[in-house]
Amino acid sequence: MVLREKGQLIVNKEIESGGHRYKALWKQTRNPMGNYSLLLVGLVTLLLQAWSGEASTQCKGFDPKSYTFGVPSLVMGRVLGRVHFDCSGQKNVTFEINDPRFKIYNDGTVSVQKLMSPESHANLLVTARSEDEEWDATVTVLINRKKQKISADNSGKVLIMRSQRSSGASLRRKKREWIIPTINFPENERGDYPKFVIQIKSSRQKEIALRYFIKGPGADEPPRGLFTIKSDDGSISVHSPLDREQKDSYKLTAIAKDLQGVIVEQPVDIKIKVIDQNDNRPEFTTSTFYGYIAEGATPGTSFMNVTATDKDQPDTANGIIRYSIVSQTPELPSSQMFTISSETGLISVQSSGLDRELVNKYTLIIRAADLEGAGMFTDANAIITVTDTNDNAPQFETKEVVVDVRENENDYDVTTLSITDKDEYNSLGWKANYSIVFGNERQQFAMETDLHNNGVLKLVKPLDYERSKLHRVIVEVKNQIPLTSTMPLSSATVIINVLDVNEAPIFDPETKRDTKPENLPIGSTVTSCSAKDPDNAQDQIVRYRMGSDPAKWFEIESDTGIIKLVNEMDRESPFVEDSKYTATILAYDNGSPSATGTGTLILQLEDVNDNPPIAIASTTLVCNHNPLPVNVTIMDKDIPPNTFPYVVQLTHGAESNWTIKHMENAEVVMLLLQKTVEPGRYEVPLKITDSGRPPLSQLTGLSIEVCDCHENGGCKERIAGAAFGISGILAILGAILALLLLVLLLLLFVKKRRNVKKEPLLPEEDVRDNIYYYDEEGGGEEDQDYDLSQLHRGLDARPEVVRNDVAPLLLAPQYRPRPANPDEIGNFIDENLKTADNDPTAPPYDSLLVFDYEGGGSEAESLSSVNSSTNSDLDQDYDHLNDWGPRFKKLAEMYGGGEE
């Protein structure tokens, strides 16, 4: 096979002799004079014909840098081959392999170390290291390629045209196959394009004319046209710079055809690996990183990470990133408060002295550089917040406070104590808890924390001036979380002066209990109460009065507190509960202002047999046949022993038809019908006597209805009566409705007749039936302005009617004006009445009640003759008013009763 790379002619020649095969490599280069010189580069390798093939070349470092080993299978311990390394002048060179399934020895031999699953191939990286240098080589292991043997030249471009060696020693030509290892080509290669990559040729080209073709991504697939091949000589070229970050390798397939288009060689895969160049800066995952560290953190405390990435190949120096801190702001208390791990980006505390109260935030400029810190770099910010710890104890602003408090105050804020705390506002290391450490032996005080973190001293129990006039309370403050270090706590003293006030008298005991019979005679002493004034320094008198006495049974002597009975007591009163009657007594002093205390009297009333028992029946219907018993419940307002056992008796002959049966419950008896009786309602008399001393009896009549019943238990008569009653009720309702309709029609008819217009009467028969009301009494200015024309309608055209309402042309007398003094209103009325009687111009008010003319021929005289003159009454006879009925009774009394 002949390979041509970048202007060099490389000739591989294989020689078989004595059962061994040798391969020599000549390299012919063109010198500046245009002459060629043939240089024997050296004997490359000795190939042994076996199932496992070995390849070795001799040069400085690995030669070649790519190896391909073919084996039928991967069995633990199988030797795959050997890589060659020129170690002349080097000492202490060690070999490593990146896959733990394989092992490499110091002589370069590669073997299988662990059992493997069946695979088609494996890609390995072999590394040789000395004290100051490092070399890499790639090894490709192909599995199940039984008929081919592999060798490589120093460039890694291999074309093998041989097959399995036969048992004979003679050299025979076999079918050729191509296996080309990975071709490395640098990215971003500068210069003119296209650039030569590799040249492939088949030795059959000497026999026939061939044409070469390639296909795959970069050739006939996107990105199309990136790689091309000269069909006549097999030279592959690239037409634009490659970018490893976009695509790190290309796999092309090379095909050799004759001029008729027939494929004469098996297609071979050509893998072009793009070699990384340092063309990308590191990039931080974010432009600003945020971290938090507690103040007072010790050196070596790690608290945050920064991360950067590089698009270059990560296993090369181009992609190896190193971190560093460029600057720190502010540089307090030291310029090197933090350090960063160059490999991991982990930031830690380097110096002690972090104090949030001094500096609460730091800004670091972090740098990430590739080429292990010597290449391109990028900067980012790291903002570090120093969090608070409880390293400052709260302090009272005032160490001593003096206050005045009135005695008997309760739930009272005595004073407010303010503090200062340098820790972070509203944190647990700032929030305060207060406690009383002295002066609260009687538990009269309590501490609370208000919204502003101040301490409030509260009074929870009243103070007593007579007991203690001064209190000294010591309050201590601390935070809700412990301090980070031991330090003294702050305290404050509150001095409380108790002010004396007038206190209410106190009953002893506060609740008085006593027992009395309910029939205690009126005027008897029930009990006595006593109250004491707690104000010892004041000479005050205590008096008493009743407070709450719902039944109004008691009165109390104001000086002594003795309670006496003024009304009869009754244990069965609604004001008594569970035989207990509760009243309150008030005790008050003569202080200024007066103070009143309250005491309670609970009087237990002893029962007296003052309520006879009564009987109540649960049902009132009994059937003649198969009668069911009637349950009779006995009720007694008294309590034992004034209740049961009861003596129940039938009286007044009821025992002939009825009988009594006692039950286990003494308050229930059964009333039984002994024989058949006439249906009807019976009054069954029961006499019940209780067991009191003396016993009381009560005769109760139970109303029981006896009837003949149906099988279902209902009374026959009740059902029939009920049916008749319903129909009768309906009939009565219908009759009432018909009567109402008849009355309504009659009223409508009468009203219609009244509305019929009649013919006018002759003057002699003109009867006016219009009624005017004149019973309104005057006396005010409103009554003086009247219209008399409404009272004599039609009289102007009738001269025969005497018109007394028309005043003659005479001088009017003088009337007395209405007095301002109400006491003289009587004299005012009398004088003006006399003046009106003698006033010839004044209309007679009573003559206006004539209601018009009554008509001619009337037996009754005209009422117009009635006037206000007392002398005219003697000329009239009013006795006939007594015959006109009750409506004229008042007039008869006024005018027809004779002289008084």
KEDRENBA-480375 format. One record per residue (C-alpha): residue in three letters; x, y, z. Coordinates in steps of 0.2 Angstrom, whole numbers, plus 5000, padded with zeros to 4 digits. Layout:
BEGIN
ALAXYZ...
***
This chain:
BEGIN
MET500050005000VAL500650184996LEU500050335007ARG500450515003GLU500250645016LYS500650825015GLY501850815001GLN502750665007LEU502850494998ILE502750355011VAL503150175005ASN502750025015LYS503549865009GLU503249695017ILE504549545016GLU504149375021SER505549255025GLY505849105036GLY504049105042HIS504249285048ARG503649445039TYR504549605040LYS503949775035ALA505049925030LEU504650105029TRP505450225017LYS505050405017GLN505550515002THR505450705004ARG505650844992ASN507150954996PRO507251144991MET508251094975GLY506850984969ASN507850824971TYR507250674980SER508250574992LEU507750404998LEU507950395017LEU507850225026VAL506850275041GLY507150105049LEU506449935052VAL504749955059THR504149795066LEU504249615066LEU502449535063LEU502149365070GLN500749255062ALA499649215076TRP497849255082SER498449405092GLY499449525082GLU500849645089ALA501349815082SER502849915086THR503850055079GLN505350135086CYS505450325088LYS505450455102GLY503850435112PHE502450335105ASP502650285087PRO501450265080LYS500150365091SER498750255086TYR498550065087THR497249945081PHE497249765089GLY496149635082VAL495649475092PRO494249345090SER493649375107LEU494049465124VAL494549325136MET495349375153GLY497249365152ARG497249375133VAL498649475126LEU498049605113GLY499649675107ARG501049795112VAL501249985110HIS503050045107PHE503850185116ASP505650255113CYS506250285131SER508050325127GLY508650455138GLN507150445149LYS507050365166ASN505550315178VAL504250315164THR502650235169PHE501150185158GLU499350205162ILE497750145153ASN496050235155ASP494950075155PRO495049965170ARG494549815160PHE496249815152LYS498049815159ILE499649885151TYR501349825157ASN503049915157ASP503549845141GLY501949915132THR501049745132VAL499149765133SER498049625139VAL496249595145GLN496149605164LYS494249585167LEU492849485159MET491949585146SER490249585137PRO490349545119GLU490649705110SER491249755092HIS492649875097ALA493449965112ASN494350135111LEU495750155124LEU496950295129VAL498750245134THR499750375143ALA501650375147ARG502250485160SER504050545166GLU504550665178ASP504250815167GLU503450745151GLU501850655146TRP501450565130ASP499750485124ALA499250355111THR497650285106VAL497250095105THR495750025095VAL495249845099LEU494249765085ILE493349595090ASN492849455079ARG493949505064LYS494649335062LYS495349345044GLN496249515045LYS497949565053ILE498349745056SER499849845056ALA500150035057ASP501350165050ASN502050305060SER500650425054GLY499250315059LYS498650295041VAL498550115037LEU498150005022ILE498249825025MET498249705010ARG498549535017SER497549395024GLN497749245036ARG499549165034SER499448995027SER500348845034GLY501648855021ALA503148975021SER502949035004LEU502349215001ARG500549214993ARG499549354988LYS497849364997LYS496249474996ARG496649655002GLU495549745015TRP495749925021ILE495749975039ILE496250155042PRO496450215060THR495750385066ILE496450535057ASN496850685068PHE496550855060PRO496651025070GLU495151135072ASN495351315066GLU496751275054ARG497451435046GLY497951465029ASP497251435012TYR495851305009PRO495651165003LYS496951085014PHE497550905011VAL496950775024ILE497450605018GLN497750505002ILE497050324999LYS497550204986SER497350024982SER498749924975ARG497549854962GLN497750024954LYS499249954946GLU498149824938ILE496549924933ALA496050104932LEU495050144948ARG494050294954TYR493850344972PHE492250404981ILE491850464999LYS490150475007GLY489450525024PRO489250685035GLY490350815027ALA490350735010ASP488650695003GLU487750735019PRO487650895029PRO488750985030ARG488950945012GLY490550985003LEU491651005018PHE492650855012THR493050804994ILE494150664986LYS495050664970SER494350524961ASP495850484951ASP497150484965GLY496150464982SER496750634990ILE495450695003SER495450875006VAL494450995018HIS493751155012SER493451255027PRO494051265045LEU493351135057ASP492651175074ARG492751045087GLU491451125098GLN490151105084LYS490750935078ASP492150835085SER492350705072TYR491750645055LYS491550475049LEU491750455030THR491650295019ALA492850275005ILE492450174990ALA493550114975LYS492650074959ASP493250034942LEU492850134926GLN491250034924GLY490650074942VAL490949914949ILE491649914967VAL493249824967GLU493749844985GLN492749835001PRO492150005007VAL493250075021ASP492850195035ILE493850345038LYS493650435055ILE494250605055LYS494450675073VAL494550865075ILE495950905087ASP495551045100GLN496351215100ASN496151335114ASP494951445105ASN493651465119ARG493651565135PRO492951495151GLU491251545155PHE490451565172THR488751485175THR488151655181SER488851825181THR488551845200PHE488651715214TYR487951735231GLY488551655247TYR488151675265ILE489351645280ALA489051675298GLU490051805307GLY491351735318ALA491651585307THR493351505309PRO494651495295GLY494451345284THR492551355284SER491951325266PHE490251405262MET490051425243ASN490551365226VAL490851455209THR490751355193ALA491451395176THR491451295160ASP492551285144LYS491951225127ASP493651165123GLN494050985125PRO493950945144ASP495350815145THR496650935138ALA497451085145ASN496351195134GLY494851145145ILE495651135162ILE495051285172ARG495951355187TYR495051485199SER495851635208ILE495251785218VAL495751945210SER495152075223GLN494052085239THR492952235243PRO493052305257GLU494752245263LEU494252245281PRO494852185293SER496052105281SER496252105262GLN496351915262MET494751865272PHE494351725259THR495251595248ILE494651485234SER495151315228SER495951335211GLU495251165205THR493551155212GLY493051345215LEU492651315233ILE492751475243SER493251465261VAL493651585276GLN495451615276SER495651745291SER494651765307GLY493751925311LEU492151915302ASP490952035311ARG489252085303GLU489152235314LEU490852295305VAL490552235288ASN488952145283LYS489352115264TYR490952075254THR491152075235LEU492451965227ILE493051965209ILE493351785204ARG494351735189ALA494251575179ALA495751535167ASP496051395156LEU497751315151GLU497751275170GLY497651455174ALA498851525161GLY497651545146MET496151645142PHE495151695157THR493451765163ASP492951865178ALA491351855189ASN490751935205ALA490451835221ILE489451935234ILE489651865251THR488351915265VAL488951895283THR487451825293ASP487151875310THR487551775326ASN487051815343ASP488751895348ASN487952045356ALA487052045373PRO485552165374GLN485752315386PHE484452415396GLU484552595391THR483952645409LYS484652545424GLU483352605437VAL481552665436VAL480452735449VAL478552735447ASP476952765457VAL475552635457ARG473852645465GLU473352505476ASN472052375470GLU472552405451ASN472452255441ASP473052205423TYR474052375423ASP475552415414VAL476852475427THR478252535416THR479152505399LEU480952465399SER481952495383ILE483452405377THR484752415363ASP485552265353LYS486852275340ASP486252115332GLU485252105316TYR483552185318ASN482052065320SER483251915321LEU483151785335GLY484851855341TRP483952025342LYS482251975349ALA482251995368ASN481551885382TYR481251975399SER481151885416ILE480951945434VAL482451885445PHE481951975461GLY480452055470ASN479051945463GLU478851825477ARG476951845478GLN476851825459GLN476052005457PHE477052055442ALA477451985425MET478552035410GLU477952045392THR478852095376ASP477952225365LEU478052245346HIS479652365348ASN480652235358ASN480452335374GLY479952255390VAL478352295398LEU478152265417LYS476352215420LEU475352205437VAL474352045437LYS473852045455PRO473252205465LEU474452285477ASP473952315495TYR474552485503GLU474152415520ARG475252265517SER476752345508LYS477052525503LEU478552495491HIS479152355480ARG480852335472VAL480852225456ILE482452175446VAL482152125428GLU483452035417VAL483452025398LYS484251895386ASN483951845368GLN482851705361ILE484351605356PRO485951585367LEU487451695365THR488951635355SER490051665369THR489951685388MET489551865393PRO488651955407LEU486751985405SER486052165408SER484752205422ALA483652345427THR482852395444VAL481052455445ILE480552535461ILE478652545464ASN477852665476VAL476052605481LEU474752745483ASP473352725496VAL471552725490ASN469852705498GLU469452525498ALA467852435499PRO467352345515ILE467652155514PHE466452035520ASP467051895531PRO466551765525GLU466251835507THR464851705505LYS463751675520ARG462851505520ASP461351475532THR459851355533LYS458051405538PRO456351325536GLU455351395523ASN453851435535LEU454951545546PRO453851675553ILE453951855547GLY454951965557SER456151825562THR458051845561VAL458751755546THR460551785548SER461851915551CYS463351975540SER464852065544ALA466152175534LYS467752255538ASP468552405531PRO470352365525ASP470852545527ASN471652535544ALA472352715543GLN470652785540ASP469252795553GLN467752745543ILE466052685547VAL465352535538ARG463452515534TYR462452385525ARG460952375513MET460252235503GLY460852215485SER459952085475ASP458452005484PRO457351935469ALA455851875480LYS455952035491TRP455951925507PHE457352015517GLU457752175525ILE459452215534GLU459852335548SER461052455541ASP462152475557THR462252285563GLY462052185546ILE460652085554ILE459452015541LYS457651995545LEU456151915536VAL454852035529ASN453851915518GLU453451735518MET454751615511ASP454251475499ARG455451335494GLU454451305478SER454651495473PRO455351515455PHE456751615463VAL457351465473GLU458551335464ASP458851165472SER458151235488LYS459451375488TYR458951555488THR460351675484ALA460451865489THR461751995489ILE462252115503LEU463152275501ALA464252355513TYR464852535511ASP465952655520ASN465852845522GLY467452885513SER467653005499PRO467152935487SER466252805496ALA466752625492THR465552475492GLY465852295495THR464752145490GLY464351985500THR463351845495LEU462051755506ILE461551575501LEU460051515511GLN459651335511LEU457751315514GLU457051165523ASP455551095515VAL453851105524ASN452350995519ASP451351145512ASN450851075494PRO449550935493PRO449850805479ILE448850815463ALA448450675449ILE448650695431ALA448050565418SER449050525403THR447550475393THR445650505394LEU444850375383VAL444450195389CYS443550065380ASN442149965388HIS442849795381ASN444649755384PRO444949915393LEU446749975395PRO447350045411VAL447550235413ASN449250295419VAL448950425433THR450550525438ILE450550605455MET451450765457ASP451950855473LYS452951015473ASP453750965490ILE455250855492PRO455450695502PRO454950655516ASN453450755512THR452950665496PHE452850475494PRO452350355498TYR450550415493VAL448950345499VAL447750345483GLN445850315486LEU444350315475THR442950415483HIS441050455480GLY440650285474ALA441950275460GLU442650115468SER441150015461ASN441750045443TRP443550075445THR445050015454ILE446750075458LYS448349975455HIS450050035462MET451650025453GLU453450005458ASN453650195454ALA452850275469GLU452350425459VAL451350325446VAL449750225449MET448550135436LEU446650165435LEU445750015429LEU443949995423GLN443149855432LYS441549825422THR440649885407VAL439750045409GLU438650165399PRO439750255386GLY440050435391ARG441150545401TYR441450505419GLU442250615432VAL443350485443PRO443750565460LEU445450515467LYS445950565484ILE447850565486THR448750585503ASP450650615505SER451750565519GLY452150735526ARG451950785544PRO450550825545PRO449950735529LEU449050835515SER447650765504GLN446950825488LEU445450765479THR445650765460GLY444350725447LEU444950635432SER443950665417ILE443850495408GLU442750455393VAL442150275391CYS441550215374ASP441150065364CYS442650045353HIS443049965336GLU444249835333ASN445549965329GLY445250045346GLY444350195341CYS442650255348LYS441150225337GLU440250375344ARG441750485342ILE441950435324ALA440150465320GLY440150625330ALA441650685322ALA440950655305PHE439350745309GLY440250885317ILE441250915302SER439750915290GLY438851025303ILE440251145304LEU440351155285ALA438451185284ILE438551325297LEU440051405288GLY439051405272ALA437551485280ILE438551615288LEU439351655271ALA437551665263LEU436951775276LEU438451895274LEU438151905255LEU436251945258VAL436652085270LEU437952155258LEU436652155244LEU435352235255LEU436652375259LEU437052405241PHE435152415237VAL434852545251LYS436352645245LYS435752645227ARG434052705232ARG434752845242ASN435752905227VAL434052925217LYS433753105213LYS431953165220GLU430853295213PRO430953465223LEU429653485236LEU428453635237PRO429053775249GLU427853725262GLU428553545262ASP430353585260VAL431253485273ARG433053495275ASP433853335282ASN435653395281ILE436453385298TYR437753505305TYR438753475320TYR438853625332ASP439653535347GLU441353605344GLU441753725358GLY442553895354GLY443753995365GLY445054035352GLU445454155339GLU445154025326ASP443254015330GLN442854195328ASP443154185309TYR441554095303ASP440454095288LEU438554105293SER438054085275GLN438253905276LEU436953885289HIS435553975280ARG435653915262GLY434053955253LEU433354075267ASP433754235257ALA432354195245ARG431054155259PRO430554305268GLU429254215279VAL430654135288VAL431254235303ARG433154275301ASN433854305318ASP435554285311VAL435554455303ALA436054595315PRO435054755316LEU435954915314LEU436354955332LEU437954995340ALA438954845346PRO439454835364GLN441254825370TYR441954655374ARG443354625386PRO444954565378ARG445654395382PRO446654405398ALA448454355399ASN448254275416PRO447454105415ASP446754125432GLU445554265426ILE444854165411GLY443254125421ASN442854305424PHE443254335406ILE441954205400ASP440554265412GLU440754445408ASN440754415389LEU439354305390LYS438254435399THR438854565385ALA438354445372ASP436654415379ASN436254595379ASP437054635362PRO435654665350THR436854645335ALA437554475340PRO436754325332PRO435954205343TYR437154055342ASP435753935348SER434553995334LEU435753935321LEU435353755326VAL433653765317PHE434353645303ASP433353755290TYR431453765290GLU430453605296GLY429053645285GLY427253705287GLY425953625299SER427253545310GLU426653515327ALA428353555334GLU428753735335SER430253815327LEU431853795336SER432253975331SER431254035346VAL432553965357ASN433854095362SER435154135375SER434054245385THR433654165402ASN431954255402SER431354165387ASP431553995395LEU430054025406ASP428954045390GLN429353865383ASP428753695388TYR430053565386ASP429253425396HIS428853335380LEU430653305377ASN430553165389ASP429453065377TRP430653075363GLY431752935368PRO433552925375ARG434353035361PHE433453185369LYS433753135387LYS435153265389LEU433953405382ALA432553345394GLU433753355409MET434353535403TYR432653615400GLY431253495406GLY431653455423GLY430753605431GLU431453745441GLU432953705452
***
